[in-house]
Amino acid sequence: MLAGDKIERKKWAKVYVQKYGIYNLFRIEAGKESRLIYTFIAEHNKKIVCVLEFFSDHKEYERRFGYS
């Protein structure tokens, strides 16, 4: 569940907060160019992992997070 890197709150893409109301955000490097963005939610004593977005192109990932 906690694979990858936790993304600092100040670096979160605002779209995730606005659209999903997230409280945590993680990134998995899934290859040289690919990134998987996910969050997890707690519901009825269960933790559920939600994949928010998969980037097959690093440029898309950079645009989403405002790096370019």
mmCIF file as gemmi writes it, N, C-alpha and C atoms, coordinates in Angstrom:
data_model
loop_
_atom_site.group_PDB
_atom_site.id
_atom_site.type_symbol
_atom_site.label_atom_id
_atom_site.label_alt_id
_atom_site.label_comp_id
_atom_site.label_asym_id
_atom_site.label_entity_id
_atom_site.label_seq_id
_atom_site.pdbx_PDB_ins_code
_atom_site.Cartn_x
_atom_site.Cartn_y
_atom_site.Cartn_z
_atom_site.occupancy
_atom_site.B_iso_or_equiv
_atom_site.pdbx_formal_charge
_atom_site.auth_seq_id
_atom_site.auth_asym_id
_atom_site.pdbx_PDB_model_num
ATOM 1 N N . MET Axp A 1 ? 0.814 -1.192 0 1 0 ? 1 A 1
ATOM 2 C CA . MET Axp A 1 ? 0 0 0 1 0 ? 1 A 1
ATOM 3 C C . MET Axp A 1 ? 0.856 1.254 0 1 0 ? 1 A 1
ATOM 4 N N . LEU Axp A 2 ? 1.961 1.236 0.69 1 0 ? 2 A 1
ATOM 5 C CA . LEU Axp A 2 ? 2.809 2.422 0.75 1 0 ? 2 A 1
ATOM 6 C C . LEU Axp A 2 ? 4.039 2.264 -0.125 1 0 ? 2 A 1
ATOM 7 N N . ALA Axp A 3 ? 3.845 1.728 -1.3 1 0 ? 3 A 1
ATOM 8 C CA . ALA Axp A 3 ? 4.944 1.595 -2.251 1 0 ? 3 A 1
ATOM 9 C C . ALA Axp A 3 ? 5.216 2.951 -2.883 1 0 ? 3 A 1
ATOM 10 N N . GLY Axp A 4 ? 6.413 3.125 -3.356 1 0 ? 4 A 1
ATOM 11 C CA . GLY Axp A 4 ? 6.742 4.375 -4.029 1 0 ? 4 A 1
ATOM 12 C C . GLY Axp A 4 ? 7.097 5.477 -3.045 1 0 ? 4 A 1
ATOM 13 N N . ASP Axp A 5 ? 6.961 6.711 -3.508 1 0 ? 5 A 1
ATOM 14 C CA . ASP Axp A 5 ? 7.344 7.881 -2.723 1 0 ? 5 A 1
ATOM 15 C C . ASP Axp A 5 ? 6.126 8.706 -2.361 1 0 ? 5 A 1
ATOM 16 N N . LYS Axp A 6 ? 6.098 9.185 -1.126 1 0 ? 6 A 1
ATOM 17 C CA . LYS Axp A 6 ? 5.04 10.105 -0.725 1 0 ? 6 A 1
ATOM 18 C C . LYS Axp A 6 ? 5.369 11.472 -1.323 1 0 ? 6 A 1
ATOM 19 N N . ILE Axp A 7 ? 4.373 12.114 -1.9 1 0 ? 7 A 1
ATOM 20 C CA . ILE Axp A 7 ? 4.561 13.426 -2.509 1 0 ? 7 A 1
ATOM 21 C C . ILE Axp A 7 ? 4.214 14.487 -1.47 1 0 ? 7 A 1
ATOM 22 N N . GLU Axp A 8 ? 5.1 15.446 -1.297 1 0 ? 8 A 1
ATOM 23 C CA . GLU Axp A 8 ? 4.859 16.53 -0.344 1 0 ? 8 A 1
ATOM 24 C C . GLU Axp A 8 ? 3.601 17.295 -0.728 1 0 ? 8 A 1
ATOM 25 N N . ARG Axp A 9 ? 2.83 17.683 0.267 1 0 ? 9 A 1
ATOM 26 C CA . ARG Axp A 9 ? 1.558 18.381 0.032 1 0 ? 9 A 1
ATOM 27 C C . ARG Axp A 9 ? 1.731 19.627 -0.838 1 0 ? 9 A 1
ATOM 28 N N . LYS Axp A 10 ? 2.807 20.364 -0.642 1 0 ? 10 A 1
ATOM 29 C CA . LYS Axp A 10 ? 2.991 21.593 -1.429 1 0 ? 10 A 1
ATOM 30 C C . LYS Axp A 10 ? 3.244 21.302 -2.905 1 0 ? 10 A 1
ATOM 31 N N . LYS Axp A 11 ? 3.545 20.058 -3.257 1 0 ? 11 A 1
ATOM 32 C CA . LYS Axp A 11 ? 3.803 19.679 -4.648 1 0 ? 11 A 1
ATOM 33 C C . LYS Axp A 11 ? 2.607 18.994 -5.301 1 0 ? 11 A 1
ATOM 34 N N . TRP Axp A 12 ? 1.52 18.81 -4.566 1 0 ? 12 A 1
ATOM 35 C CA . TRP Axp A 12 ? 0.344 18.142 -5.12 1 0 ? 12 A 1
ATOM 36 C C . TRP Axp A 12 ? -0.233 18.942 -6.279 1 0 ? 12 A 1
ATOM 37 N N . ALA Axp A 13 ? -0.683 18.228 -7.301 1 0 ? 13 A 1
ATOM 38 C CA . ALA Axp A 13 ? -1.421 18.866 -8.388 1 0 ? 13 A 1
ATOM 39 C C . ALA Axp A 13 ? -2.805 19.226 -7.845 1 0 ? 13 A 1
ATOM 40 N N . LYS Axp A 14 ? -3.197 20.474 -8.001 1 0 ? 14 A 1
ATOM 41 C CA . LYS Axp A 14 ? -4.455 20.961 -7.421 1 0 ? 14 A 1
ATOM 42 C C . LYS Axp A 14 ? -5.672 20.205 -7.927 1 0 ? 14 A 1
ATOM 43 N N . VAL Axp A 15 ? -5.587 19.678 -9.131 1 0 ? 15 A 1
ATOM 44 C CA . VAL Axp A 15 ? -6.719 18.957 -9.697 1 0 ? 15 A 1
ATOM 45 C C . VAL Axp A 15 ? -7.107 17.758 -8.833 1 0 ? 15 A 1
ATOM 46 N N . TYR Axp A 16 ? -6.132 17.105 -8.21 1 0 ? 16 A 1
ATOM 47 C CA . TYR Axp A 16 ? -6.434 15.944 -7.37 1 0 ? 16 A 1
ATOM 48 C C . TYR Axp A 16 ? -7.19 16.358 -6.11 1 0 ? 16 A 1
ATOM 49 N N . VAL Axp A 17 ? -6.826 17.464 -5.539 1 0 ? 17 A 1
ATOM 50 C CA . VAL Axp A 17 ? -7.499 17.953 -4.334 1 0 ? 17 A 1
ATOM 51 C C . VAL Axp A 17 ? -8.923 18.401 -4.684 1 0 ? 17 A 1
ATOM 52 N N . GLN Axp A 18 ? -9.048 19.139 -5.77 1 0 ? 18 A 1
ATOM 53 C CA . GLN Axp A 18 ? -10.359 19.657 -6.175 1 0 ? 18 A 1
ATOM 54 C C . GLN Axp A 18 ? -11.311 18.547 -6.61 1 0 ? 18 A 1
ATOM 55 N N . LYS Axp A 19 ? -10.803 17.6 -7.361 1 0 ? 19 A 1
ATOM 56 C CA . LYS Axp A 19 ? -11.66 16.561 -7.927 1 0 ? 19 A 1
ATOM 57 C C . LYS Axp A 19 ? -11.941 15.418 -6.952 1 0 ? 19 A 1
ATOM 58 N N . TYR Axp A 20 ? -10.932 15.041 -6.143 1 0 ? 20 A 1
ATOM 59 C CA . TYR Axp A 20 ? -11.058 13.859 -5.298 1 0 ? 20 A 1
ATOM 60 C C . TYR Axp A 20 ? -11.008 14.158 -3.796 1 0 ? 20 A 1
ATOM 61 N N . GLY Axp A 21 ? -10.621 15.356 -3.41 1 0 ? 21 A 1
ATOM 62 C CA . GLY Axp A 21 ? -10.53 15.691 -1.993 1 0 ? 21 A 1
ATOM 63 C C . GLY Axp A 21 ? -9.543 14.819 -1.239 1 0 ? 21 A 1
ATOM 64 N N . ILE Axp A 22 ? -8.383 14.613 -1.812 1 0 ? 22 A 1
ATOM 65 C CA . ILE Axp A 22 ? -7.393 13.683 -1.241 1 0 ? 22 A 1
ATOM 66 C C . ILE Axp A 22 ? -6.752 14.222 0.04 1 0 ? 22 A 1
ATOM 67 N N . TYR Axp A 23 ? -6.208 13.297 0.821 1 0 ? 23 A 1
ATOM 68 C CA . TYR Axp A 23 ? -5.489 13.633 2.051 1 0 ? 23 A 1
ATOM 69 C C . TYR Axp A 23 ? -4.058 13.106 2.034 1 0 ? 23 A 1
ATOM 70 N N . ASN Axp A 24 ? -3.709 12.332 1.003 1 0 ? 24 A 1
ATOM 71 C CA . ASN Axp A 24 ? -2.355 11.807 0.84 1 0 ? 24 A 1
ATOM 72 C C . ASN Axp A 24 ? -2.148 11.519 -0.638 1 0 ? 24 A 1
ATOM 73 N N . LEU Axp A 25 ? -0.894 11.508 -1.056 1 0 ? 25 A 1
ATOM 74 C CA . LEU Axp A 25 ? -0.6 11.297 -2.472 1 0 ? 25 A 1
ATOM 75 C C . LEU Axp A 25 ? 0.765 10.63 -2.596 1 0 ? 25 A 1
ATOM 76 N N . PHE Axp A 26 ? 0.817 9.596 -3.443 1 0 ? 26 A 1
ATOM 77 C CA . PHE Axp A 26 ? 2.037 8.825 -3.639 1 0 ? 26 A 1
ATOM 78 C C . PHE Axp A 26 ? 2.325 8.663 -5.12 1 0 ? 26 A 1
ATOM 79 N N . ARG Axp A 27 ? 3.61 8.4 -5.422 1 0 ? 27 A 1
ATOM 80 C CA . ARG Axp A 27 ? 4.062 8.223 -6.804 1 0 ? 27 A 1
ATOM 81 C C . ARG Axp A 27 ? 4.919 6.958 -6.867 1 0 ? 27 A 1
ATOM 82 N N . ILE Axp A 28 ? 4.671 6.178 -7.903 1 0 ? 28 A 1
ATOM 83 C CA . ILE Axp A 28 ? 5.524 5.022 -8.194 1 0 ? 28 A 1
ATOM 84 C C . ILE Axp A 28 ? 6.147 5.25 -9.553 1 0 ? 28 A 1
ATOM 85 N N . GLU Axp A 29 ? 7.456 5.121 -9.627 1 0 ? 29 A 1
ATOM 86 C CA . GLU Axp A 29 ? 8.136 5.182 -10.913 1 0 ? 29 A 1
ATOM 87 C C . GLU Axp A 29 ? 7.995 3.804 -11.54 1 0 ? 29 A 1
ATOM 88 N N . ALA Axp A 30 ? 7.233 3.74 -12.616 1 0 ? 30 A 1
ATOM 89 C CA . ALA Axp A 30 ? 6.917 2.464 -13.259 1 0 ? 30 A 1
ATOM 90 C C . ALA Axp A 30 ? 7.693 2.32 -14.566 1 0 ? 30 A 1
ATOM 91 N N . GLY Axp A 31 ? 8.955 2.592 -14.514 1 0 ? 31 A 1
ATOM 92 C CA . GLY Axp A 31 ? 9.788 2.556 -15.707 1 0 ? 31 A 1
ATOM 93 C C . GLY Axp A 31 ? 10.508 3.883 -15.869 1 0 ? 31 A 1
ATOM 94 N N . LYS Axp A 32 ? 11.276 3.986 -16.93 1 0 ? 32 A 1
ATOM 95 C CA . LYS Axp A 32 ? 12.08 5.191 -17.155 1 0 ? 32 A 1
ATOM 96 C C . LYS Axp A 32 ? 11.208 6.441 -17.328 1 0 ? 32 A 1
ATOM 97 N N . GLU Axp A 33 ? 10.117 6.338 -18.044 1 0 ? 33 A 1
ATOM 98 C CA . GLU Axp A 33 ? 9.272 7.486 -18.358 1 0 ? 33 A 1
ATOM 99 C C . GLU Axp A 33 ? 7.93 7.471 -17.618 1 0 ? 33 A 1
ATOM 100 N N . SER Axp A 34 ? 7.51 6.338 -17.12 1 0 ? 34 A 1
ATOM 101 C CA . SER Axp A 34 ? 6.156 6.164 -16.588 1 0 ? 34 A 1
ATOM 102 C C . SER Axp A 34 ? 6.057 6.473 -15.101 1 0 ? 34 A 1
ATOM 103 N N . ARG Axp A 35 ? 4.904 7.024 -14.713 1 0 ? 35 A 1
ATOM 104 C CA . ARG Axp A 35 ? 4.621 7.318 -13.311 1 0 ? 35 A 1
ATOM 105 C C . ARG Axp A 35 ? 3.178 6.933 -13.013 1 0 ? 35 A 1
ATOM 106 N N . LEU Axp A 36 ? 2.968 6.371 -11.835 1 0 ? 36 A 1
ATOM 107 C CA . LEU Axp A 36 ? 1.632 6.031 -11.365 1 0 ? 36 A 1
ATOM 108 C C . LEU Axp A 36 ? 1.368 6.869 -10.122 1 0 ? 36 A 1
ATOM 109 N N . ILE Axp A 37 ? 0.255 7.571 -10.104 1 0 ? 37 A 1
ATOM 110 C CA . ILE Axp A 37 ? -0.105 8.439 -8.987 1 0 ? 37 A 1
ATOM 111 C C . ILE Axp A 37 ? -1.285 7.79 -8.271 1 0 ? 37 A 1
ATOM 112 N N . TYR Axp A 38 ? -1.172 7.641 -6.952 1 0 ? 38 A 1
ATOM 113 C CA . TYR Axp A 38 ? -2.259 7.015 -6.212 1 0 ? 38 A 1
ATOM 114 C C . TYR Axp A 38 ? -2.429 7.639 -4.839 1 0 ? 38 A 1
ATOM 115 N N . THR Axp A 39 ? -3.578 7.354 -4.249 1 0 ? 39 A 1
ATOM 116 C CA . THR Axp A 39 ? -3.897 7.771 -2.895 1 0 ? 39 A 1
ATOM 117 C C . THR Axp A 39 ? -4.529 6.574 -2.201 1 0 ? 39 A 1
ATOM 118 N N . PHE Axp A 40 ? -4.687 6.653 -0.914 1 0 ? 40 A 1
ATOM 119 C CA . PHE Axp A 40 ? -5.458 5.615 -0.243 1 0 ? 40 A 1
ATOM 120 C C . PHE Axp A 40 ? -6.428 6.263 0.724 1 0 ? 40 A 1
ATOM 121 N N . ILE Axp A 41 ? -7.538 5.586 0.889 1 0 ? 41 A 1
ATOM 122 C CA . ILE Axp A 41 ? -8.579 6.074 1.784 1 0 ? 41 A 1
ATOM 123 C C . ILE Axp A 41 ? -8.891 5.003 2.821 1 0 ? 41 A 1
ATOM 124 N N . ALA Axp A 42 ? -9.303 5.445 3.987 1 0 ? 42 A 1
ATOM 125 C CA . ALA Axp A 42 ? -9.715 4.526 5.048 1 0 ? 42 A 1
ATOM 126 C C . ALA Axp A 42 ? -11.235 4.541 5.1 1 0 ? 42 A 1
ATOM 127 N N . GLU Axp A 43 ? -11.82 3.352 5.054 1 0 ? 43 A 1
ATOM 128 C CA . GLU Axp A 43 ? -13.272 3.247 5.065 1 0 ? 43 A 1
ATOM 129 C C . GLU Axp A 43 ? -13.682 1.989 5.813 1 0 ? 43 A 1
ATOM 130 N N . HIS Axp A 44 ? -14.407 2.154 6.89 1 0 ? 44 A 1
ATOM 131 C CA . HIS Axp A 44 ? -14.899 1.025 7.691 1 0 ? 44 A 1
ATOM 132 C C . HIS Axp A 44 ? -13.761 0.078 8.088 1 0 ? 44 A 1
ATOM 133 N N . ASN Axp A 45 ? -12.714 0.625 8.677 1 0 ? 45 A 1
ATOM 134 C CA . ASN Axp A 45 ? -11.544 -0.129 9.142 1 0 ? 45 A 1
ATOM 135 C C . ASN Axp A 45 ? -10.779 -0.83 8.021 1 0 ? 45 A 1
ATOM 136 N N . LYS Axp A 46 ? -10.966 -0.4 6.795 1 0 ? 46 A 1
ATOM 137 C CA . LYS Axp A 46 ? -10.23 -0.932 5.649 1 0 ? 46 A 1
ATOM 138 C C . LYS Axp A 46 ? -9.486 0.206 4.996 1 0 ? 46 A 1
ATOM 139 N N . LYS Axp A 47 ? -8.362 -0.109 4.409 1 0 ? 47 A 1
ATOM 140 C CA . LYS Axp A 47 ? -7.62 0.874 3.616 1 0 ? 47 A 1
ATOM 141 C C . LYS Axp A 47 ? -7.715 0.46 2.159 1 0 ? 47 A 1
ATOM 142 N N . ILE Axp A 48 ? -8.139 1.415 1.342 1 0 ? 48 A 1
ATOM 143 C CA . ILE Axp A 48 ? -8.369 1.148 -0.072 1 0 ? 48 A 1
ATOM 144 C C . ILE Axp A 48 ? -7.421 2.014 -0.893 1 0 ? 48 A 1
ATOM 145 N N . VAL Axp A 49 ? -6.705 1.394 -1.815 1 0 ? 49 A 1
ATOM 146 C CA . VAL Axp A 49 ? -5.792 2.113 -2.7 1 0 ? 49 A 1
ATOM 147 C C . VAL Axp A 49 ? -6.55 2.529 -3.947 1 0 ? 49 A 1
ATOM 148 N N . CYS Axp A 50 ? -6.437 3.796 -4.305 1 0 ? 50 A 1
ATOM 149 C CA . CYS Axp A 50 ? -7.095 4.338 -5.499 1 0 ? 50 A 1
ATOM 150 C C . CYS Axp A 50 ? -6.043 4.903 -6.446 1 0 ? 50 A 1
ATOM 151 N N . VAL Axp A 51 ? -5.951 4.315 -7.621 1 0 ? 51 A 1
ATOM 152 C CA . VAL Axp A 51 ? -5.061 4.849 -8.648 1 0 ? 51 A 1
ATOM 153 C C . VAL Axp A 51 ? -5.755 6.053 -9.26 1 0 ? 51 A 1
ATOM 154 N N . LEU Axp A 52 ? -5.095 7.198 -9.208 1 0 ? 52 A 1
ATOM 155 C CA . LEU Axp A 52 ? -5.674 8.43 -9.74 1 0 ? 52 A 1
ATOM 156 C C . LEU Axp A 52 ? -5.292 8.665 -11.191 1 0 ? 52 A 1
ATOM 157 N N . GLU Axp A 53 ? -4.03 8.344 -11.512 1 0 ? 53 A 1
ATOM 158 C CA . GLU Axp A 53 ? -3.583 8.635 -12.868 1 0 ? 53 A 1
ATOM 159 C C . GLU Axp A 53 ? -2.312 7.854 -13.177 1 0 ? 53 A 1
ATOM 160 N N . PHE Axp A 54 ? -2.192 7.42 -14.426 1 0 ? 54 A 1
ATOM 161 C CA . PHE Axp A 54 ? -0.984 6.764 -14.909 1 0 ? 54 A 1
ATOM 162 C C . PHE Axp A 54 ? -0.437 7.594 -16.055 1 0 ? 54 A 1
ATOM 163 N N . PHE Axp A 55 ? 0.823 7.929 -15.97 1 0 ? 55 A 1
ATOM 164 C CA . PHE Axp A 55 ? 1.491 8.706 -17.022 1 0 ? 55 A 1
ATOM 165 C C . PHE Axp A 55 ? 2.486 7.803 -17.731 1 0 ? 55 A 1
ATOM 166 N N . SER Axp A 56 ? 2.292 7.597 -19.02 1 0 ? 56 A 1
ATOM 167 C CA . SER Axp A 56 ? 3.244 6.801 -19.791 1 0 ? 56 A 1
ATOM 168 C C . SER Axp A 56 ? 4.341 7.682 -20.385 1 0 ? 56 A 1
ATOM 169 N N . ASP Axp A 57 ? 4.131 8.981 -20.306 1 0 ? 57 A 1
ATOM 170 C CA . ASP Axp A 57 ? 5.076 9.952 -20.847 1 0 ? 57 A 1
ATOM 171 C C . ASP Axp A 57 ? 5.477 10.904 -19.715 1 0 ? 57 A 1
ATOM 172 N N . HIS Axp A 58 ? 6.756 11.03 -19.469 1 0 ? 58 A 1
ATOM 173 C CA . HIS Axp A 58 ? 7.233 11.873 -18.371 1 0 ? 58 A 1
ATOM 174 C C . HIS Axp A 58 ? 6.855 13.338 -18.578 1 0 ? 58 A 1
ATOM 175 N N . LYS Axp A 59 ? 6.723 13.773 -19.82 1 0 ? 59 A 1
ATOM 176 C CA . LYS Axp A 59 ? 6.345 15.168 -20.096 1 0 ? 59 A 1
ATOM 177 C C . LYS Axp A 59 ? 4.941 15.462 -19.579 1 0 ? 59 A 1
ATOM 178 N N . GLU Axp A 60 ? 4.02 14.514 -19.725 1 0 ? 60 A 1
ATOM 179 C CA . GLU Axp A 60 ? 2.66 14.698 -19.194 1 0 ? 60 A 1
ATOM 180 C C . GLU Axp A 60 ? 2.698 14.839 -17.672 1 0 ? 60 A 1
ATOM 181 N N . TYR Axp A 61 ? 3.494 14.006 -17.045 1 0 ? 61 A 1
ATOM 182 C CA . TYR Axp A 61 ? 3.652 14.044 -15.589 1 0 ? 61 A 1
ATOM 183 C C . TYR Axp A 61 ? 4.204 15.404 -15.151 1 0 ? 61 A 1
ATOM 184 N N . GLU Axp A 62 ? 5.217 15.896 -15.834 1 0 ? 62 A 1
ATOM 185 C CA . GLU Axp A 62 ? 5.806 17.202 -15.508 1 0 ? 62 A 1
ATOM 186 C C . GLU Axp A 62 ? 4.796 18.337 -15.67 1 0 ? 62 A 1
ATOM 187 N N . ARG Axp A 63 ? 3.98 18.264 -16.71 1 0 ? 63 A 1
ATOM 188 C CA . ARG Axp A 63 ? 2.95 19.287 -16.927 1 0 ? 63 A 1
ATOM 189 C C . ARG Axp A 63 ? 1.913 19.261 -15.799 1 0 ? 63 A 1
ATOM 190 N N . ARG Axp A 64 ? 1.469 18.077 -15.422 1 0 ? 64 A 1
ATOM 191 C CA . ARG Axp A 64 ? 0.436 17.949 -14.385 1 0 ? 64 A 1
ATOM 192 C C . ARG Axp A 64 ? 0.912 18.561 -13.067 1 0 ? 64 A 1
ATOM 193 N N . PHE Axp A 65 ? 2.189 18.348 -12.737 1 0 ? 65 A 1
ATOM 194 C CA . PHE Axp A 65 ? 2.701 18.818 -11.461 1 0 ? 65 A 1
ATOM 195 C C . PHE Axp A 65 ? 3.396 20.181 -11.565 1 0 ? 65 A 1
ATOM 196 N N . GLY Axp A 66 ? 3.356 20.793 -12.742 1 0 ? 66 A 1
ATOM 197 C CA . GLY Axp A 66 ? 3.894 22.141 -12.91 1 0 ? 66 A 1
ATOM 198 C C . GLY Axp A 66 ? 5.413 22.215 -12.922 1 0 ? 66 A 1
ATOM 199 N N . TYR Axp A 67 ? 6.073 21.142 -13.317 1 0 ? 67 A 1
ATOM 200 C CA . TYR Axp A 67 ? 7.536 21.136 -13.362 1 0 ? 67 A 1
ATOM 201 C C . TYR Axp A 67 ? 8.085 21.707 -14.651 1 0 ? 67 A 1
ATOM 202 N N . SER Axp A 68 ? 7.221 21.818 -15.668 1 0 ? 68 A 1
ATOM 203 C CA . SER Axp A 68 ? 7.74 22.353 -16.943 1 0 ? 68 A 1
ATOM 204 C C . SER Axp A 68 ? 6.925 23.543 -17.389 1 0 ? 68 A 1
